[in-house]
Amino acid sequence: MEEGLLKKYEEEDCPGCKVEQLKRSNTGIPVKPVLFISVVTLCASLPISSLFPFLYFMVRDFHIAEREEDISYYAGYLGSSFMLGRALTSILWGIIADRYGRKPVVVIGTITVLIFNALFGLSTNYWMAIVTRFLIGSLCGIIGTMRAYASEICRKEYHALGISAVSTSWGIGLVIGPAIGGYLAQPAEKYPSIFSKESLFGRFPYFLPCLLISVFALAATVMSCWLPETLHKHNKIKKDKNNFQDAVEGTPDESNGLNVSQNTNHSERRSPRSQKSLLKNWPLVSSIIVYCVFQLHDIAYLEIFSLWAVSPRTLGGLSFTTSDVGQVLAITGLGLLLFQLLVYPLVERITGPVMISRIGAVLSIPLLASYPYIALLTGFGLSIALNCASMLKNILSVSITTGLLIMQNRAVSQDQRGAANGISMSSMSLFKTIGPAAGGSLLSWSQRRQDADILPGDQLVFFVLNAIELLGLLLTLRPFLQEPEDSDNIPKSIHNSLDQENGIQERLVNTELP
C-alpha cells in the first residue's frame, strides 16, 4: 500500500524520483553507478597523499629547514594544509549538496582538483605550496557528497557495495597517489633519456605527478556531467497533501458528531521519521567520533610511513628512493582493490559493519608493532615483509572506514545525509589536520633520540600509532557506539505525506465502525 502511495507523490521532473523508479526497475548489480562513484572518488583522493613520497625532498628543495632533522617538521605542516581547508568548508558543502543537489558539488570539486593540483606542482616556494594545498582542500567537497550519493543511487541490498566503492576508491587513491608521486617525481633525475634538466619537468621536478592527476580530474569532470542527480526536488507535495486533508476534513462522522480533522496530528506524533537535530542523533555522532579517531591514525600512518621509508638508515629509516616507496604502495593498492571488491561485501554481510571494524582494529595493533623490526631486515626479506605488512595494514584500515561509513549513512534520512556527511568530513578533516603535523613532528623528534633507553627511535612512533588504534577499538564497544536503525532514501516530505495519508485512511475506517 505504501509503495502505491509513494508512487502517487513522485513527480516526473524530480531527479530523485527518476532514480527511485530506475532502482525499482533494475534489480541487478549497479555496475555503472559504482563505476561513476569510483572514478569521482578516486579523483578526490589522489591529491591527498600523492605528495607524500616526494614531500621530504620538496621541502628540502625549498630550503626552509635549517637542519635535516627539521625537514619532517615542515613537511607535516604542508601535509596538514589540505585537511585544514577541508575542515573549514565540509559542512558548507554538505548543506549545498542538500539544497542544490549532489551533482553541482561534484563538478566544482573535480574542477578544483584539475586547476589547483597542477598549480601545486608548479610551486616555487613553501608558502605557494601551502596555499594551493589549502585551496584544494577547501574547494573540493566531493568525498562527503559521494558518501551520501552512494547510498542513494544503489538499492538497499547493494548499499554495502556502494559505500565500499567510495571507501575502496578512497583507499586506493591514498595508496596509488603516493605510487604516482614516487614513480614520476624528479623525472629528469630518474629518466634523463626522456626528460632533460632544462625541460619544464626538469625545472619543476614535482610537476609531472601533479599534472597526471589533473588530467585524470579532467576526465572525471567530463564523466560527472552524466551523473544522475539523486536529490528529491518536490514543489507540489505540500499542496497535494493539503488538498487531500481538506477533502477528508470535509467528511464528518455523523454517527458521533466528530470530525476526522480533530486528530490530524495523530499520525505525525506517531511517525518515527520526524526530523531532529543531527547533533542529537547519537548513532550518527558516536560513529563520527570513532571514525575521526581512526582517520587521525590513518593519515598519521600514511605520512609517517612515507617519511620513515625515505629517511636514512642512520635515523632509523629504510633509505628508500621515491620509486621504492611507489612500488610498495602500488602493490598495496592492487591487493586493496581485490579485497574490497571481492571479499569485503561478503564479510560485511556475515559479520556486520561494527564487528568488521573491531576485527580490523584488533589485527592492526600487532601488525604495527612489527614495523621497527621489519626495518632491521635487508634485501629480499625486507621487500617481502614490507609489502605484506603494508598491504595488510591498508586493507584493515579501509575495512574499518567502510564499516563506519555504512553506519553513518544508515543513521539519517536522505534530507539530512549531505549535511551529516559534511559534519563527518569536517570533523574528520580537523583530526587529519592534526595527523600529518603531529606525525611529522613525532618522527622528527624520534629520529633525534636513537639512543634512548625507552622506546628508542622509530619504536616510539609506532607505539603512539598503536595507542591511537587502541583508543579507537575501545570506542567501538557498547555503550559508546550505538548501531543505527536502517534508514531509506525517501525524503522527509514524502514520508510525512505517506504517514499522514495512512493515518487519515485508518481514521476513516475507524469512524465507520459501529
C-alpha positions as CSV (number, residue, x, y, z in Angstrom):
1,M,0.0,0.0,0.0
2,E,2.8,2.4,0.9
3,E,4.6,1.8,-2.4
4,G,1.4,2.8,-4.2
5,L,1.1,5.9,-2.1
6,L,4.8,6.6,-2.7
7,K,4.3,6.5,-6.5
8,K,1.4,9.0,-6.1
9,Y,3.8,11.6,-4.7
10,E,6.5,11.1,-7.3
11,E,7.0,13.9,-9.8
12,E,8.1,13.5,-13.4
13,D,10.5,16.4,-13.2
14,C,12.1,15.3,-9.9
15,P,15.6,13.8,-10.5
16,G,15.4,11.8,-7.2
17,C,12.1,10.2,-8.2
18,K,13.6,9.2,-11.6
19,V,16.4,7.4,-9.7
20,E,13.9,5.6,-7.4
21,Q,12.0,4.4,-10.5
22,L,15.2,3.2,-12.1
23,K,16.2,1.3,-8.9
24,R,12.7,-0.4,-8.8
25,S,13.1,-1.5,-12.5
26,N,16.7,-2.5,-12.3
27,T,17.3,-5.1,-9.6
28,G,20.8,-6.2,-10.8
29,I,24.2,-5.1,-9.6
30,P,24.6,-1.3,-10.2
31,V,27.8,-1.6,-12.3
32,K,27.6,1.8,-14.0
33,P,26.8,3.8,-10.9
34,V,29.5,2.1,-8.9
35,L,32.0,2.9,-11.8
36,F,31.0,6.6,-11.7
37,I,31.3,6.6,-7.9
38,S,34.8,5.0,-8.0
39,V,36.2,7.4,-10.7
40,V,34.9,10.6,-9.0
41,T,36.1,9.5,-5.5
42,L,39.5,8.4,-6.9
43,C,39.8,11.9,-8.4
44,A,39.3,13.5,-5.0
45,S,41.5,11.1,-3.1
46,L,44.6,11.0,-5.4
47,P,45.8,14.6,-4.5
48,I,45.6,13.9,-0.7
49,S,48.6,11.7,-0.4
50,S,50.3,11.8,-3.8
51,L,52.9,14.2,-2.4
52,F,54.0,12.0,0.5
53,P,56.8,10.2,-1.3
54,F,58.4,13.4,-2.6
55,L,57.3,15.7,0.3
56,Y,60.6,15.3,2.1
57,F,62.6,16.2,-1.0
58,M,60.2,19.1,-2.0
59,V,60.6,20.7,1.4
60,R,64.3,20.2,1.3
61,D,64.5,21.9,-2.1
62,F,62.5,24.9,-0.7
63,H,65.5,25.4,1.7
64,I,63.2,26.4,4.5
65,A,64.6,23.8,7.0
66,E,67.9,24.7,8.7
67,R,68.8,21.1,9.6
68,E,68.0,17.8,8.0
69,E,66.1,16.6,11.1
70,D,63.7,19.6,10.7
71,I,62.5,18.6,7.2
72,S,59.9,16.3,8.6
73,Y,58.6,19.1,10.8
74,Y,57.9,21.5,7.9
75,A,56.6,18.6,5.8
76,G,54.0,17.8,8.4
77,Y,52.5,21.3,8.2
78,L,52.5,21.2,4.4
79,G,50.6,17.9,4.5
80,S,48.1,19.4,7.1
81,S,47.2,22.4,5.0
82,F,44.9,20.3,2.7
83,M,43.0,18.9,5.7
84,L,42.7,22.3,7.4
85,G,41.0,23.7,4.3
86,R,38.6,20.8,4.1
87,A,37.8,21.0,7.8
88,L,36.6,24.6,7.4
89,T,34.3,24.0,4.4
90,S,33.0,20.4,4.6
91,I,29.8,21.3,6.5
92,L,29.1,24.1,4.0
93,W,29.5,21.7,1.0
94,G,27.1,19.3,2.7
95,I,24.5,22.0,3.1
96,I,24.9,23.0,-0.5
97,A,24.6,19.3,-1.6
98,D,21.3,19.0,0.4
99,R,19.9,22.2,-1.0
100,Y,21.1,22.4,-4.6
101,G,22.0,18.8,-5.4
102,R,24.9,16.4,-5.3
103,K,26.0,16.9,-8.9
104,P,27.0,20.6,-8.7
105,V,29.3,19.9,-5.7
106,V,30.9,17.0,-7.6
107,V,31.6,19.1,-10.7
108,I,33.1,22.0,-8.7
109,G,35.3,19.6,-6.8
110,T,36.7,17.9,-9.9
111,I,37.4,21.3,-11.5
112,T,39.2,22.3,-8.3
113,V,41.5,19.3,-8.4
114,L,42.1,20.0,-12.1
115,I,43.3,23.5,-11.6
116,F,45.0,23.8,-8.2
117,N,46.7,20.4,-8.1
118,A,48.6,21.4,-11.3
119,L,49.5,24.7,-9.6
120,F,50.8,22.9,-6.6
121,G,53.3,21.0,-8.9
122,L,54.5,24.4,-10.1
123,S,55.1,25.8,-6.6
124,T,58.4,27.7,-6.4
125,N,58.4,28.2,-2.6
126,Y,57.0,26.7,0.6
127,W,54.2,29.2,1.0
128,M,52.8,28.8,-2.5
129,A,52.7,25.1,-1.9
130,I,50.8,25.7,1.4
131,V,48.2,28.0,-0.3
132,T,47.5,25.7,-3.2
133,R,47.1,22.7,-1.0
134,F,44.7,24.6,1.3
135,L,42.6,25.7,-1.7
136,I,42.3,22.1,-3.0
137,G,41.0,21.0,0.4
138,S,38.6,23.9,0.9
139,L,37.0,23.9,-2.5
140,C,36.7,20.2,-3.1
141,G,33.7,18.8,-1.3
142,I,33.4,15.6,-3.2
143,I,34.1,12.9,-0.6
144,G,31.3,13.7,1.8
145,T,28.9,14.2,-1.1
146,M,29.8,10.9,-2.7
147,R,29.1,9.0,0.5
148,A,25.6,10.3,0.5
149,Y,25.3,9.7,-3.2
150,A,26.5,6.1,-3.0
151,S,23.7,5.1,-0.6
152,E,21.1,6.9,-2.7
153,I,22.0,5.6,-6.1
154,C,22.1,1.9,-5.0
155,R,19.3,-0.3,-3.9
156,K,19.3,-1.2,-0.2
157,E,20.8,-4.7,-0.8
158,Y,23.7,-3.0,-2.6
159,H,24.4,-0.3,-0.1
160,A,27.5,-2.1,1.2
161,L,28.8,-2.3,-2.4
162,G,28.2,1.4,-3.0
163,I,29.8,2.5,0.3
164,S,32.6,0.0,-0.3
165,A,33.2,1.6,-3.8
166,V,33.7,5.0,-2.0
167,S,36.0,3.7,0.7
168,T,37.9,1.4,-1.8
169,S,38.5,4.3,-4.2
170,W,39.4,6.5,-1.3
171,G,41.8,3.9,0.0
172,I,43.3,3.1,-3.5
173,G,43.7,6.8,-4.1
174,L,45.6,7.2,-0.8
175,V,47.8,4.3,-1.9
176,I,48.1,4.8,-5.7
177,G,48.6,8.5,-5.2
178,P,51.9,8.0,-3.4
179,A,52.8,5.4,-6.1
180,I,52.3,8.0,-8.8
181,G,54.2,10.6,-6.8
182,G,57.0,8.2,-6.2
183,Y,57.5,7.0,-9.7
184,L,57.0,10.3,-11.5
185,A,58.6,12.9,-9.2
186,Q,62.1,14.2,-10.2
187,P,61.8,12.7,-13.7
188,A,64.9,14.4,-15.0
189,E,67.0,12.5,-12.5
190,K,65.2,9.2,-12.9
191,Y,64.6,9.2,-16.7
192,P,67.3,11.5,-18.1
193,S,66.9,10.0,-21.6
194,I,63.3,11.2,-21.7
195,F,63.4,14.4,-19.6
196,S,66.2,16.9,-19.7
197,K,67.1,19.2,-16.8
198,E,66.3,22.2,-18.9
199,S,62.8,21.0,-19.7
200,L,59.6,22.0,-17.9
201,F,59.7,18.8,-15.8
202,G,63.4,19.4,-15.0
203,R,62.8,22.9,-13.7
204,F,59.7,21.8,-11.8
205,P,60.7,18.3,-10.6
206,Y,57.4,17.6,-8.9
207,F,55.0,18.8,-11.6
208,L,54.7,15.6,-13.6
209,P,52.7,13.5,-11.0
210,C,50.5,16.6,-10.3
211,L,49.8,17.0,-14.0
212,L,48.9,13.4,-14.4
213,I,46.3,13.7,-11.6
214,S,44.9,16.9,-13.1
215,V,44.5,15.1,-16.4
216,F,42.5,12.4,-14.6
217,A,40.5,15.1,-12.9
218,L,39.6,16.5,-16.3
219,A,38.3,13.0,-17.3
220,A,36.3,12.8,-14.1
221,T,34.8,16.3,-14.7
222,V,33.5,15.2,-18.1
223,M,32.2,11.9,-16.6
224,S,30.4,13.8,-13.8
225,C,28.3,15.6,-16.3
226,W,26.5,12.3,-16.8
227,L,26.0,11.6,-13.1
228,P,22.2,11.2,-12.4
229,E,21.1,13.6,-9.6
230,T,19.6,11.8,-6.6
231,L,18.3,14.7,-4.6
232,H,14.5,14.9,-4.5
233,K,13.1,18.3,-5.5
234,H,9.3,18.4,-4.9
235,N,7.3,21.5,-5.3
236,K,3.8,20.1,-5.2
237,I,3.8,17.8,-2.2
238,K,2.7,20.3,0.3
239,K,-0.2,21.5,-2.0
240,D,-1.3,17.9,-2.8
241,K,-1.2,16.9,0.9
242,N,-3.3,19.9,1.9
243,N,-5.8,19.2,-0.8
244,F,-6.1,15.6,0.4
245,Q,-6.5,16.7,4.1
246,D,-9.2,19.3,3.1
247,A,-11.2,16.7,1.3
248,V,-11.1,14.4,4.2
249,E,-11.8,17.1,6.8
250,G,-14.9,17.9,4.9
251,T,-16.3,14.4,5.6
252,P,-17.6,14.4,9.2
253,D,-18.6,11.3,11.1
254,E,-22.3,11.8,11.5
255,S,-22.7,8.9,13.9
256,N,-20.8,10.6,16.7
257,G,-20.6,14.2,15.5
258,L,-16.8,14.2,15.5
259,N,-14.8,15.5,12.6
260,V,-11.9,13.5,11.4
261,S,-9.8,16.6,11.4
262,Q,-9.7,16.7,15.2
263,N,-7.0,14.1,15.1
264,T,-5.0,15.2,12.1
265,N,-1.8,15.4,14.1
266,H,-2.0,11.9,15.4
267,S,0.0,10.2,12.6
268,E,2.7,12.9,12.8
269,R,3.1,12.2,16.5
270,R,3.3,8.5,15.7
271,S,5.8,8.9,12.9
272,P,9.3,7.8,13.8
273,R,10.8,9.9,10.9
274,S,10.3,13.3,12.4
275,Q,13.4,15.3,11.6
276,K,15.7,16.0,14.6
277,S,19.0,17.8,15.2
278,L,21.9,15.8,13.8
279,L,23.9,16.6,16.9
280,K,21.2,14.8,19.0
281,N,21.4,11.7,16.7
282,W,23.7,9.6,18.9
283,P,24.2,6.7,16.5
284,L,25.5,9.3,14.0
285,V,27.5,11.3,16.5
286,S,29.1,8.2,18.0
287,S,30.1,6.7,14.7
288,I,31.6,10.0,13.6
289,I,33.7,10.3,16.7
290,V,35.0,6.7,16.3
291,Y,35.6,7.4,12.6
292,C,37.6,10.6,13.4
293,V,39.9,8.7,15.8
294,F,40.7,6.0,13.2
295,Q,41.2,8.6,10.5
296,L,43.6,10.5,12.7
297,H,45.6,7.3,13.0
298,D,45.4,6.5,9.3
299,I,46.6,9.9,8.0
300,A,49.4,10.0,10.5
301,Y,50.4,6.5,9.5
302,L,50.5,7.4,5.8
303,E,52.7,10.4,6.3
304,I,55.0,8.6,8.8
305,F,55.3,5.6,6.5
306,S,56.5,7.6,3.5
307,L,58.8,9.8,5.5
308,W,60.2,6.8,7.5
309,A,60.8,4.8,4.3
310,V,62.9,7.6,2.6
311,S,64.8,8.6,5.8
312,P,68.4,7.4,6.0
313,R,69.3,4.2,7.9
314,T,71.3,6.3,10.4
315,L,68.0,7.9,11.5
316,G,66.1,4.6,11.7
317,G,64.6,4.7,8.2
318,L,64.9,2.4,5.2
319,S,66.9,4.7,2.9
320,F,64.3,4.1,0.1
321,T,64.0,6.2,-3.0
322,T,60.7,7.7,-4.1
323,S,60.5,4.9,-6.7
324,D,60.9,2.2,-4.0
325,V,58.1,3.8,-2.0
326,G,55.9,4.0,-5.1
327,Q,56.5,0.3,-5.8
328,V,55.4,-0.8,-2.3
329,L,52.3,1.3,-2.4
330,A,51.4,0.2,-6.0
331,I,51.4,-3.4,-4.8
332,T,49.4,-2.4,-1.8
333,G,46.8,-0.7,-3.9
334,L,46.3,-3.8,-6.1
335,G,45.8,-6.0,-3.1
336,L,43.4,-3.5,-1.5
337,L,41.3,-3.3,-4.7
338,L,40.9,-7.0,-5.0
339,F,39.9,-7.4,-1.3
340,Q,37.4,-4.6,-1.3
341,L,35.6,-5.6,-4.4
342,L,35.7,-9.4,-4.0
343,V,35.9,-10.1,-0.2
344,Y,34.6,-7.1,1.8
345,P,30.9,-7.1,0.8
346,L,30.7,-10.8,1.7
347,V,32.5,-10.4,5.0
348,E,30.3,-7.3,5.9
349,R,27.2,-9.3,5.1
350,I,28.2,-12.0,7.6
351,T,29.7,-10.0,10.4
352,G,28.1,-6.6,10.1
353,P,29.9,-3.2,9.8
354,V,30.7,-2.8,13.6
355,M,32.3,-6.2,14.0
356,I,34.4,-5.9,10.9
357,S,35.7,-2.5,12.3
358,R,36.6,-4.1,15.6
359,I,38.4,-7.1,13.9
360,G,40.4,-4.6,11.8
361,A,41.5,-2.6,14.8
362,V,42.5,-5.7,16.8
363,L,44.7,-7.1,14.0
364,S,46.3,-3.7,13.2
365,I,47.9,-3.4,16.7
366,P,50.4,-6.3,16.5
367,L,51.0,-5.6,12.8
368,L,52.1,-2.0,13.6
369,A,54.3,-3.2,16.5
370,S,56.3,-5.3,14.0
371,Y,57.4,-2.3,11.8
372,P,60.5,-1.4,13.8
373,Y,61.7,-5.0,13.5
374,I,61.0,-5.0,9.7
375,A,63.4,-2.1,9.5
376,L,66.2,-4.4,10.7
377,L,65.8,-6.6,7.6
378,T,67.6,-6.0,4.3
379,G,67.4,-7.1,0.7
380,F,64.7,-9.5,-0.5
381,G,63.5,-10.3,3.0
382,L,62.8,-6.6,3.7
383,S,60.9,-6.3,0.4
384,I,58.6,-9.2,1.1
385,A,57.9,-8.3,4.7
386,L,57.3,-4.6,4.0
387,N,55.0,-5.3,1.0
388,C,52.9,-7.8,3.0
389,A,52.7,-5.6,6.1
390,S,51.7,-2.5,4.0
391,M,49.1,-4.4,2.1
392,L,47.5,-5.9,5.2
393,K,47.6,-2.6,7.1
394,N,45.8,-0.7,4.4
395,I,43.2,-3.5,3.9
396,L,42.4,-3.4,7.7
397,S,42.3,0.4,7.7
398,V,39.9,0.6,4.7
399,S,37.7,-2.1,6.2
400,I,37.4,-0.1,9.4
401,T,36.5,3.0,7.5
402,T,33.9,1.3,5.3
403,G,32.1,-0.2,8.3
404,L,31.8,3.2,10.0
405,L,30.7,4.9,6.8
406,I,27.8,2.4,6.4
407,M,26.7,3.2,9.9
408,Q,26.8,6.9,9.4
409,N,24.6,6.7,6.2
410,R,22.1,4.4,7.9
411,A,21.7,6.8,10.8
412,V,20.0,9.6,8.8
413,S,17.4,10.0,6.1
414,Q,18.2,11.5,2.7
415,D,17.2,15.0,3.7
416,Q,20.0,15.1,6.2
417,R,22.5,12.9,4.6
418,G,24.5,15.6,2.8
419,A,24.8,17.7,6.0
420,A,25.6,14.6,8.1
421,N,28.4,13.6,5.8
422,G,29.5,17.3,5.8
423,I,29.8,17.2,9.6
424,S,31.6,13.9,9.3
425,M,34.1,15.2,6.7
426,S,34.6,18.5,8.6
427,S,35.3,16.7,11.9
428,M,37.5,14.1,10.2
429,S,39.4,16.8,8.4
430,L,40.1,18.6,11.6
431,F,41.6,15.4,13.0
432,K,43.5,14.9,9.8
433,T,44.9,18.4,10.0
434,I,46.4,17.4,13.3
435,G,47.7,14.0,12.0
436,P,50.3,15.0,9.4
437,A,51.7,17.8,11.5
438,A,51.8,15.7,14.7
439,G,53.1,12.7,12.7
440,G,55.9,14.7,11.1
441,S,56.9,16.3,14.4
442,L,56.8,13.0,16.2
443,L,59.0,11.3,13.6
444,S,61.4,14.3,13.6
445,W,61.7,14.0,17.4
446,S,62.1,10.3,17.5
447,Q,64.9,10.4,15.0
448,R,66.8,12.6,17.4
449,R,66.5,10.1,20.2
450,Q,68.0,6.9,18.6
451,D,69.9,6.0,21.8
452,A,67.0,6.5,24.3
453,D,66.6,3.7,26.9
454,I,62.7,3.5,26.5
455,L,61.2,3.3,23.0
456,P,64.2,4.5,21.1
457,G,63.9,5.9,17.5
458,D,61.0,4.6,15.4
459,Q,59.7,2.4,18.2
460,L,58.2,5.5,19.8
461,V,56.4,6.4,16.6
462,F,54.7,3.1,16.1
463,F,53.9,2.9,19.8
464,V,52.0,6.2,19.6
465,L,50.1,5.0,16.5
466,N,49.1,1.8,18.3
467,A,47.8,3.8,21.3
468,I,45.5,5.8,18.9
469,E,44.4,2.5,17.3
470,L,43.6,1.0,20.8
471,L,41.6,4.1,21.7
472,G,39.5,3.7,18.5
473,L,39.0,0.0,19.3
474,L,37.7,0.8,22.8
475,L,35.2,3.3,21.4
476,T,33.6,0.7,19.1
477,L,32.4,-1.1,22.2
478,R,29.0,-0.6,23.8
479,P,27.6,1.6,25.2
480,F,29.6,4.3,23.4
481,L,29.0,3.2,19.8
482,Q,25.3,2.7,19.1
483,E,24.2,0.9,15.9
484,P,21.5,2.8,14.0
485,E,18.3,1.6,12.6
486,D,18.2,1.3,8.8
487,S,17.1,4.4,7.1
488,D,16.0,4.8,3.4
489,N,16.4,7.2,0.6
490,I,12.9,8.8,0.7
491,P,12.9,12.4,1.6
492,K,11.1,13.6,4.8
493,S,8.5,15.5,2.8
494,I,7.2,12.3,1.2
495,H,7.5,10.3,4.4
496,N,5.3,12.9,6.2
497,S,2.8,12.8,3.4
498,L,2.7,9.0,3.5
499,D,2.4,8.8,7.2
500,Q,-0.3,11.4,7.4
501,E,-2.3,9.8,4.5
502,N,-2.0,6.4,6.1
503,G,-3.2,7.8,9.4
504,I,-6.1,9.6,7.8
505,Q,-7.2,6.4,6.0
506,E,-7.0,4.5,9.3
507,R,-9.2,7.0,11.0
508,L,-11.7,6.9,8.1
509,V,-12.0,3.2,8.6
510,N,-12.3,3.5,12.4
511,T,-15.1,6.1,12.2
512,E,-17.1,3.8,10.0
513,L,-17.1,1.1,12.7
514,P,-20.2,0.9,14.9
